[in-house]
Amino acid sequence: MTSAVPEGHEGVWVFVEARRGTLRDVSVQLIGEARRIADRKGTVLSGVLPGWGVEGLAQQAIEYGLDRVYLVEDPRLETYTSRPYTKVMATLIRKHRPEIVLFGASKNGRDLGGRLHAVIDTGLAADCVRFDVTPEGYLDMIRPAFGGRSLAHIHCEKHRPQMASARQNVFRPPLRDPRRTGEVVQEDVEITDTDVDTRVVKFVETPKHDVSKIDDARILVAGGAGLGDPKNFVLLEDLARVLGGEVAASRKPVDAGWMPKAVQVGQTGKTVRPVLYVAVGISGAVQHLAGMQESGRIVAINSDPKAAIFEIADYGIVGDLFQVVPELIRRLRAARGAEAPAELPAAAP
Ligand SMILES: Cc1cc2nc3c(=O)[nH]c(=O)nc-3n(C[C@H](O)[C@H](O)[C@H](O)COP(=O)(O)OP(=O)(O)OC[C@H]3O[C@@H](n4cnc5c(N)ncnc54)[C@H](O)[C@@H]3O)c2cc1C
């Protein structure tokens, strides 16, 4: 009997995304996880870096853990657009035949993976939160299913490469080792006018006050339905200010229109990994936990001693948030003698 697995595919690849002269965080995080998978399979880890003027980033990506970078430079690749990037990836995949290709689930990574899997006729497991290798050698692509109540293990047995995207902040970024060396391979992929279906006229940065800073915040104070009214989020803003953090929310306040979607933490919001996560008036539904349980330290404030959030909290305060939070602010201010931000380590362990 012949094996159903297509042969001649070797190596783990990561789509490396550059933005404004830097590697995107999600790509760096993915390099760390992909390194682990490549080592388990005893194979080479490569990255594909399309862009313009991005050669310096290739060496950086090697220092984070890649063995090889396929560099494709073209002015038309300066900003991400679907068709040129798909052409680059599809051309290189057909030429080098990797076994596994991983994407960060940024907007661009989702767009690219979704288009590419149809072009090269393979599958794509989107928004994975864990990877493993099965005893048969398949990539075990693990993602939440049924509203986060269970985890689905997805295997791609009959097509290659096996492709998946991973959510931001799910994996820890690897340490950068400036002594690491690797190979940078310049690849030529011809991009013609017919490949370009959209033209970037101007790149407009979203004004700062519209941008959620919760992705990279070291300290988050998150509020839930227990706040009872949008105006009560002022309390959390005060607590966040005294701690030197940002305000986030569970889905209920977002659905109620109290807080913007950009600050929602959880399965259908953002995955965060701050040093300190203070959950105020949040019950701890699985869909919320999915977005914050990797935080360094979790403090929960809830009037219900049976609230599920206490099961994962490092410190729990059972009480009425309208008494606990003002008291906490008062004591923190008194302890510091001023509103200076707390001194905490730079990243979650
Ligand atoms: C497919 C799907 C995706 C979802 N995605 C997300 C997601 O991304 N993020 C998310 O958060 N949820 C998500 N949800 C919703 C989730 O299931 C919960 O409904 C939601 O997280 C509950 O929000 P909450 O904890 O703020 O509200 P509640 O569950 O209503 O909890 C409020 C808590 O406040 C406490 N409380 C009330 N008054 C006080 C007080 N005065 N002092 C102290 N404590 C008080 C209560 O004891 C209670 O525990 C999703 C659900 C589904 C089905």
Ligand as a Chemical Component Dictionary entry (heavy atoms), coordinates in Angstrom:
data_LIG
# 
_chem_comp.id                   LIG 
_chem_comp.type                 NON-POLYMER 
_chem_comp.pdbx_formal_charge   0 
_chem_comp.three_letter_code    LIG 
# 
loop_
_chem_comp_atom.comp_id 
_chem_comp_atom.atom_id 
_chem_comp_atom.alt_atom_id 
_chem_comp_atom.type_symbol 
_chem_comp_atom.charge 
_chem_comp_atom.model_Cartn_x 
_chem_comp_atom.model_Cartn_y 
_chem_comp_atom.model_Cartn_z 
_chem_comp_atom.pdbx_ordinal 
LIG C1  C1  C 0 -18.214 32.181 20.597 1  
LIG C2  C2  C 0 -18.045 33.046 21.811 2  
LIG C3  C3  C 0 -16.955 33.892 21.882 3  
LIG C4  C4  C 0 -16.786 34.711 23.000 4  
LIG N1  N1  N 0 -15.686 35.527 23.060 5  
LIG C5  C5  C 0 -15.455 36.220 24.191 6  
LIG C6  C6  C 0 -14.284 37.031 24.325 7  
LIG O1  O1  O 0 -13.483 37.180 23.400 8  
LIG N2  N2  N 0 -14.098 37.661 25.483 9  
LIG C7  C7  C 0 -14.961 37.569 26.548 10 
LIG O2  O2  O 0 -14.707 38.182 27.590 11 
LIG N3  N3  N 0 -16.080 36.833 26.427 12 
LIG C8  C8  C 0 -16.358 36.177 25.280 13 
LIG N4  N4  N 0 -17.508 35.477 25.168 14 
LIG C9  C9  C 0 -18.543 35.658 26.210 15 
LIG C10 C10 C 0 -18.327 34.844 27.455 16 
LIG O3  O3  O 0 -18.912 33.566 27.292 17 
LIG C11 C11 C 0 -18.970 35.537 28.654 18 
LIG O4  O4  O 0 -20.336 35.779 28.401 19 
LIG C12 C12 C 0 -18.307 36.868 29.016 20 
LIG O5  O5  O 0 -16.907 36.737 29.108 21 
LIG C13 C13 C 0 -18.845 37.327 30.364 22 
LIG O6  O6  O 0 -18.379 38.616 30.617 23 
LIG P1  P1  P 0 -18.254 39.124 32.107 24 
LIG O7  O7  O 0 -17.401 38.201 32.882 25 
LIG O8  O8  O 0 -17.860 40.538 32.023 26 
LIG O9  O9  O 0 -19.779 39.097 32.604 27 
LIG P2  P2  P 0 -20.534 38.130 33.607 28 
LIG O10 O10 O 0 -20.343 36.710 33.237 29 
LIG O11 O11 O 0 -21.928 38.612 33.663 30 
LIG O12 O12 O 0 -19.819 38.350 34.978 31 
LIG C14 C14 C 0 -19.903 39.516 35.737 32 
LIG C15 C15 C 0 -19.189 39.245 37.040 33 
LIG O13 O13 O 0 -19.176 40.422 37.818 34 
LIG C16 C16 C 0 -19.343 40.069 39.168 35 
LIG N5  N5  N 0 -19.880 41.234 39.867 36 
LIG C17 C17 C 0 -21.119 41.801 39.716 37 
LIG N6  N6  N 0 -21.216 42.891 40.501 38 
LIG C18 C18 C 0 -20.045 43.012 41.159 39 
LIG C19 C19 C 0 -19.523 43.937 42.100 40 
LIG N7  N7  N 0 -20.247 44.991 42.515 41 
LIG N8  N8  N 0 -18.279 43.745 42.597 42 
LIG C20 C20 C 0 -17.517 42.712 42.185 43 
LIG N9  N9  N 0 -17.954 41.795 41.274 44 
LIG C21 C21 C 0 -19.177 41.960 40.758 45 
LIG C22 C22 C 0 -20.303 38.903 39.156 46 
LIG O14 O14 O 0 -20.158 38.114 40.324 47 
LIG C23 C23 C 0 -19.855 38.168 37.894 48 
LIG O15 O15 O 0 -18.914 37.153 38.200 49 
LIG C24 C24 C 0 -17.719 34.663 24.067 50 
LIG C25 C25 C 0 -18.795 33.792 23.981 51 
LIG C26 C26 C 0 -18.972 33.004 22.884 52 
LIG C27 C27 C 0 -20.131 32.053 22.813 53 
# 
loop_
_chem_comp_bond.comp_id 
_chem_comp_bond.atom_id_1 
_chem_comp_bond.atom_id_2 
_chem_comp_bond.value_order 
_chem_comp_bond.pdbx_ordinal 
LIG C1  C2  SING 1  
LIG C2  C3  SING 2  
LIG C2  C26 DOUB 3  
LIG C3  C4  DOUB 4  
LIG C4  N1  SING 5  
LIG C4  C24 SING 6  
LIG N1  C5  DOUB 7  
LIG C5  C6  SING 8  
LIG C5  C8  SING 9  
LIG C6  O1  DOUB 10 
LIG C6  N2  SING 11 
LIG N2  C7  SING 12 
LIG C7  O2  DOUB 13 
LIG C7  N3  SING 14 
LIG N3  C8  DOUB 15 
LIG C8  N4  SING 16 
LIG N4  C9  SING 17 
LIG N4  C24 SING 18 
LIG C9  C10 SING 19 
LIG C10 O3  SING 20 
LIG C10 C11 SING 21 
LIG C11 O4  SING 22 
LIG C11 C12 SING 23 
LIG C12 O5  SING 24 
LIG C12 C13 SING 25 
LIG C13 O6  SING 26 
LIG O6  P1  SING 27 
LIG P1  O7  DOUB 28 
LIG P1  O8  SING 29 
LIG P1  O9  SING 30 
LIG O9  P2  SING 31 
LIG P2  O10 DOUB 32 
LIG P2  O11 SING 33 
LIG P2  O12 SING 34 
LIG O12 C14 SING 35 
LIG C14 C15 SING 36 
LIG C15 O13 SING 37 
LIG C15 C23 SING 38 
LIG O13 C16 SING 39 
LIG C16 N5  SING 40 
LIG C16 C22 SING 41 
LIG N5  C17 SING 42 
LIG N5  C21 SING 43 
LIG C17 N6  DOUB 44 
LIG N6  C18 SING 45 
LIG C18 C19 SING 46 
LIG C18 C21 DOUB 47 
LIG C19 N7  SING 48 
LIG C19 N8  DOUB 49 
LIG N8  C20 SING 50 
LIG C20 N9  DOUB 51 
LIG N9  C21 SING 52 
LIG C22 O14 SING 53 
LIG C22 C23 SING 54 
LIG C23 O15 SING 55 
LIG C24 C25 DOUB 56 
LIG C25 C26 SING 57 
LIG C26 C27 SING 58 
# 
